[in-house]
Every structure is written in C-alpha cells, then in structure tokens.
Amino acid sequence: MYPAICFWKRRRRRSSRASIISLQSGDQFSSLDVTSAALEPERFDNYELGLKWDIRPTLNLTAAIYQLDRTNTRAADPNDPARTVLTGAQRSKGLELGLSGAITPQWQISAGYALQDATIRKTTSAAPAGREVPLVPKQQASLWTRYDLTPRLGAGAGVYHQSKSFTSISNTAILPAFTRVDAAAFFKLTPQIEAQINVENLLNSDYFSSAYNDNNIMPGAPTTVRATVRMRL
C-alpha cells in the first residue's frame, strides 16, 4: 500500500483535505478456473478531495469528490453466481455530501447524498468496456432526524432513496429505484434504562433491495418492528 495524504485547515470553521491511496488486495475463492485464476492481485487507486464546514459548533457540512480506479477486477457470472469472471478494470467517480449534528439541543439531523458513476473500462470475454458496474445506483440520498419532545421522550423519522441499478455485468436486468420511510421512538425509563422502538419500511412499500445475479433478486423486508432496551451500570 502506498498512501499519500495531505491535510490543511484554512480557517477556524473550514478545513480541506486531499488524499491519494494505492493498494493491492487478494481474494479467497472456494474454487478457481481459467477465468478467475488471475496472477495479479486486484489494485485500487483512489483520489479524493474533501471539504468540511462547521456551520456551528454542533452542526457540520461535508463535501467530497473522488475517483477510484480498480484493475484486475472480478464479478459474479450473470449466468452462474457460483462462478467468478474477470471484468478487467473499473472506474468509479462521484460526489458525496453530508450534513450531521444538532440544530438545537433537542433536534438532531443526519443527511447524505451521493452522485456516482461506475463503469467497466476494459473489454474482456465477460463484458465489454462501457457497461455499468452492477448494484451501483447513480444516486443515493438519506435523511434522518430526531426530536426530543421531553427529557424522557423522543421521536425520529427518516427516508432513504436510491435510483435504479443493474443486477449484474450483463446490464440486462434492472433493480428498480425505491424509497423507504423509517421511524423510531425513544424512551428514558430511568436514568440508567432506555428503551427504543424502530419501525423499518413504515409504509410497507414493495421494493427490491439487492441481487446476486439477473435471476436471483432479493425483495426488501416488509414493515419490521424492533424493540431494544439498554441499561447502564
């Protein structure tokens, strides 16, 4: 691994950073064949520039642009998920924005947005150059907020959205875009005991969350309720 990281701070409430990271990684396979027995390890070269602005002491905004180049990449065979095929080289580039912290002592917020483009850059027998990398949506966005109604009672709500993506390197089957709404309630029963109820997919929306290949696509969970209790000793 050959990292080079530069960090500097311009003003008291604003800072910038730039980084270049290059590393190599090997994978473990249960079986190898002539298509996956690559002699060279997979290589990652990442270039990133980021900014951070402290809007106030408890609230900050971040932004970053990046480019990630991968060589000797591998992917699941669209026709046989147990088989690995080489896809040569990939490039991912994009923009990430984030907002997190407390707007008031009672009101917390966390939001994020990602715009990304990931494509295959080298033609192989598995896929031609120009195809999109599977399971990488062009856009993702999330928002979560919590408000403490009283010192002992709080409520939270959030929304997550991602645009459509392809299910495999064949770029024939599409994982549709979806939006999911979640909610939560927080209870402070005693100074030492807290309870929490989370509701995922509050509106019971039908969506597909991920895929192994073009013929093995996983649906998202229906409305799910979880309750937890925490105790501090």
KEDREN-132689 format. One record per residue (C-alpha): y, x, z; residue in one letter; residue number from 1. Coordinates in steps of 0.25 Angstrom, whole numbers, plus 5000, padded with zeros to 4 digits. Each point is the difference from the previous one (the first is absolute). Layout:
SITE; Y; X; Z; a; NUM
...
//
This chain:
SITE; 5000; 5000; 5000; m; 1
SITE; 5014; 5005; 4996; y; 2
SITE; 5011; 4992; 5007; p; 3
SITE; 5015; 5003; 4999; a; 4
SITE; 5009; 4990; 5008; i; 5
SITE; 5015; 5001; 5001; c; 6
SITE; 5007; 4991; 5010; f; 7
SITE; 5015; 4999; 5002; w; 8
SITE; 5010; 4991; 5007; k; 9
SITE; 5013; 4997; 4994; r; 10
SITE; 5007; 4991; 5011; r; 11
SITE; 4997; 4995; 5014; r; 12
SITE; 4994; 4987; 4995; r; 13
SITE; 4994; 5004; 4986; r; 14
SITE; 4990; 5010; 4996; s; 15
SITE; 4993; 5005; 4988; s; 16
SITE; 4986; 5006; 4997; r; 17
SITE; 4993; 5006; 4988; a; 18
SITE; 4985; 5004; 4999; s; 19
SITE; 4991; 5006; 4990; i; 20
SITE; 4985; 5000; 5004; i; 21
SITE; 4988; 5005; 4993; s; 22
SITE; 4986; 4999; 5005; l; 23
SITE; 4985; 4999; 4995; q; 24
SITE; 4990; 4991; 5005; s; 25
SITE; 4985; 4998; 4998; g; 26
SITE; 4992; 4987; 5001; d; 27
SITE; 4986; 4998; 5006; q; 28
SITE; 4991; 4992; 4991; f; 29
SITE; 4986; 4994; 5002; s; 30
SITE; 4996; 5004; 4986; s; 31
SITE; 5005; 5008; 4989; l; 32
SITE; 4999; 4999; 4985; d; 33
SITE; 5005; 5007; 4988; v; 34
SITE; 5013; 4991; 5001; t; 35
SITE; 5003; 5003; 5014; s; 36
SITE; 4995; 5014; 5003; a; 37
SITE; 5014; 5006; 4998; a; 38
SITE; 5001; 5015; 5003; l; 39
SITE; 5015; 4999; 5003; e; 40
SITE; 5005; 4992; 5013; p; 41
SITE; 5010; 4989; 4999; e; 42
SITE; 5014; 5006; 5000; r; 43
SITE; 5012; 4993; 5006; f; 44
SITE; 5015; 5004; 4997; d; 45
SITE; 5010; 4991; 5007; n; 46
SITE; 5015; 5001; 4998; y; 47
SITE; 5009; 4991; 5009; e; 48
SITE; 5015; 4998; 5004; l; 49
SITE; 5003; 4992; 5012; g; 50
SITE; 5013; 4994; 5007; l; 51
SITE; 5002; 4994; 5013; k; 52
SITE; 5012; 4993; 5006; w; 53
SITE; 5001; 4996; 5014; d; 54
SITE; 5008; 4987; 4998; i; 55
SITE; 5001; 4999; 5016; r; 56
SITE; 4992; 5007; 5011; p; 57
SITE; 4989; 4990; 4999; t; 58
SITE; 4999; 4997; 4985; l; 59
SITE; 4998; 5009; 4989; n; 60
SITE; 4998; 4999; 4985; l; 61
SITE; 4992; 5010; 4992; t; 62
SITE; 4998; 5002; 4985; a; 63
SITE; 4991; 5010; 4992; a; 64
SITE; 4996; 5003; 4985; i; 65
SITE; 4988; 5007; 4997; y; 66
SITE; 4990; 5005; 4989; q; 67
SITE; 4986; 5003; 5003; l; 68
SITE; 4991; 5007; 4990; d; 69
SITE; 4985; 5000; 5001; r; 70
SITE; 4990; 5008; 4992; t; 71
SITE; 4985; 5000; 4999; n; 72
SITE; 5001; 4985; 5005; t; 73
SITE; 4988; 4991; 5001; r; 74
SITE; 4998; 4985; 5000; a; 75
SITE; 4989; 4989; 5002; a; 76
SITE; 4994; 4997; 4987; d; 77
SITE; 5004; 4986; 4996; p; 78
SITE; 4986; 4996; 4995; n; 79
SITE; 4993; 5007; 5012; d; 80
SITE; 5008; 5001; 5013; p; 81
SITE; 4989; 5010; 5006; a; 82
SITE; 5003; 5010; 4989; r; 83
SITE; 5012; 5009; 5000; t; 84
SITE; 5007; 5004; 4987; v; 85
SITE; 5011; 5010; 4997; l; 86
SITE; 5014; 4995; 4996; t; 87
SITE; 5006; 5014; 4998; g; 88
SITE; 5014; 4999; 5005; a; 89
SITE; 5010; 4989; 5006; q; 90
SITE; 5014; 5000; 5003; r; 91
SITE; 5007; 4990; 5011; s; 92
SITE; 5015; 4999; 5001; k; 93
SITE; 5008; 4990; 5008; g; 94
SITE; 5011; 4996; 5010; l; 95
SITE; 4998; 4996; 5014; e; 96
SITE; 5010; 4993; 5009; l; 97
SITE; 4999; 4997; 5015; g; 98
SITE; 5008; 4993; 5011; l; 99
SITE; 4995; 5001; 5014; s; 100
SITE; 5005; 4998; 5014; g; 101
SITE; 5008; 4990; 5009; a; 102
SITE; 5011; 4992; 4995; i; 103
SITE; 5003; 4995; 5014; t; 104
SITE; 4993; 5003; 5013; p; 105
SITE; 4992; 4987; 4998; q; 106
SITE; 4998; 5001; 4985; w; 107
SITE; 4991; 5010; 4993; q; 108
SITE; 4998; 5002; 4985; i; 109
SITE; 4991; 5008; 4991; s; 110
SITE; 5001; 4999; 4985; a; 111
SITE; 4995; 5008; 4988; g; 112
SITE; 5000; 5000; 4985; y; 113
SITE; 4992; 5009; 4990; a; 114
SITE; 5002; 5001; 4985; l; 115
SITE; 4989; 5009; 4994; q; 116
SITE; 4994; 5004; 4986; d; 117
SITE; 4986; 5006; 5000; a; 118
SITE; 4994; 5004; 4986; t; 119
SITE; 4989; 5008; 4995; i; 120
SITE; 5005; 5012; 4992; r; 121
SITE; 4988; 5007; 4994; k; 122
SITE; 4990; 4993; 4991; t; 123
SITE; 4986; 5001; 5004; t; 124
SITE; 4987; 4993; 4996; s; 125
SITE; 5003; 4990; 5011; a; 126
SITE; 5014; 4996; 4997; a; 127
SITE; 5011; 5004; 4990; p; 128
SITE; 5013; 5005; 5004; a; 129
SITE; 5011; 4989; 5003; g; 130
SITE; 4991; 4991; 5008; r; 131
SITE; 5004; 4996; 5014; e; 132
SITE; 4994; 5005; 5012; v; 133
SITE; 4992; 4988; 5007; p; 134
SITE; 5004; 4993; 5012; l; 135
SITE; 5014; 5005; 5000; v; 136
SITE; 5010; 4989; 4999; p; 137
SITE; 5014; 5002; 4994; k; 138
SITE; 5007; 4994; 5011; q; 139
SITE; 4997; 4998; 5015; q; 140
SITE; 5009; 4994; 5011; a; 141
SITE; 4999; 4997; 5014; s; 142
SITE; 5008; 4994; 5011; l; 143
SITE; 4997; 4998; 5015; w; 144
SITE; 5010; 4995; 5011; t; 145
SITE; 4998; 4997; 5014; r; 146
SITE; 5010; 4993; 5010; y; 147
SITE; 4998; 4999; 5015; d; 148
SITE; 5004; 4986; 5004; l; 149
SITE; 5000; 5004; 5014; t; 150
SITE; 4996; 5012; 5008; p; 151
SITE; 4986; 4994; 5001; r; 152
SITE; 4998; 4993; 4986; l; 153
SITE; 5002; 5006; 4986; g; 154
SITE; 4996; 4995; 4986; a; 155
SITE; 4998; 5007; 4987; g; 156
SITE; 4999; 4997; 4985; a; 157
SITE; 4997; 5008; 4988; g; 158
SITE; 4998; 5000; 4985; v; 159
SITE; 4992; 5010; 4991; y; 160
SITE; 5001; 5000; 4984; h; 161
SITE; 4993; 5008; 4990; q; 162
SITE; 5001; 4999; 4985; s; 163
SITE; 4988; 4999; 4991; k; 164
SITE; 4991; 5013; 4997; s; 165
SITE; 4987; 5003; 4992; f; 166
SITE; 4987; 5000; 5007; t; 167
SITE; 4994; 5012; 4993; s; 168
SITE; 5004; 5011; 4990; i; 169
SITE; 4995; 4991; 4989; s; 170
SITE; 5013; 4992; 5002; n; 171
SITE; 4994; 4987; 4995; t; 172
SITE; 4999; 4992; 5013; a; 173
SITE; 5012; 4997; 5008; i; 174
SITE; 5002; 4999; 5015; l; 175
SITE; 5011; 4989; 5001; p; 176
SITE; 5013; 5001; 5008; a; 177
SITE; 5000; 4994; 5013; f; 178
SITE; 5009; 4997; 5012; t; 179
SITE; 4995; 4998; 5014; r; 180
SITE; 5007; 4995; 5013; v; 181
SITE; 4996; 5004; 5014; d; 182
SITE; 5005; 4996; 5014; a; 183
SITE; 4999; 5004; 5014; a; 184
SITE; 5003; 4996; 5014; a; 185
SITE; 5002; 5010; 5012; f; 186
SITE; 4999; 4996; 5015; f; 187
SITE; 5003; 5009; 5012; k; 188
SITE; 4991; 4993; 5011; l; 189
SITE; 5003; 5010; 5011; t; 190
SITE; 5007; 5014; 5000; p; 191
SITE; 4986; 5006; 4997; q; 192
SITE; 4994; 4990; 4991; i; 193
SITE; 5004; 4996; 4986; e; 194
SITE; 4993; 4990; 4990; a; 195
SITE; 5002; 4999; 4985; q; 196
SITE; 4995; 4990; 4989; i; 197
SITE; 5001; 5005; 4986; n; 198
SITE; 4998; 4990; 4988; v; 199
SITE; 4997; 5007; 4987; e; 200
SITE; 5002; 4992; 4987; n; 201
SITE; 5007; 4989; 5007; l; 202
SITE; 5001; 4991; 4988; l; 203
SITE; 4985; 5002; 4996; n; 204
SITE; 5004; 5005; 4987; s; 205
SITE; 4989; 5003; 4990; d; 206
SITE; 5000; 5014; 4994; y; 207
SITE; 4992; 5013; 4997; f; 208
SITE; 5003; 5012; 5009; s; 209
SITE; 4992; 5011; 4993; s; 210
SITE; 4989; 5003; 4990; a; 211
SITE; 4988; 5010; 4998; y; 212
SITE; 5000; 4998; 4985; n; 213
SITE; 5002; 4989; 4990; d; 214
SITE; 4989; 4992; 5005; n; 215
SITE; 5001; 5002; 5015; n; 216
SITE; 5013; 4994; 5004; i; 217
SITE; 5002; 4997; 5015; m; 218
SITE; 5008; 4988; 5004; p; 219
SITE; 5010; 5001; 5011; g; 220
SITE; 4997; 4994; 5014; a; 221
SITE; 5004; 4985; 5003; p; 222
SITE; 5008; 4997; 5012; t; 223
SITE; 4996; 5009; 5011; t; 224
SITE; 5004; 4999; 5015; v; 225
SITE; 4998; 5012; 5009; r; 226
SITE; 5004; 5000; 5015; a; 227
SITE; 5001; 5013; 5008; t; 228
SITE; 5003; 5003; 5015; v; 229
SITE; 5006; 5014; 5005; r; 230
SITE; 5000; 5005; 5014; m; 231
SITE; 5008; 5012; 5005; r; 232
SITE; 4994; 5006; 5013; l; 233
//
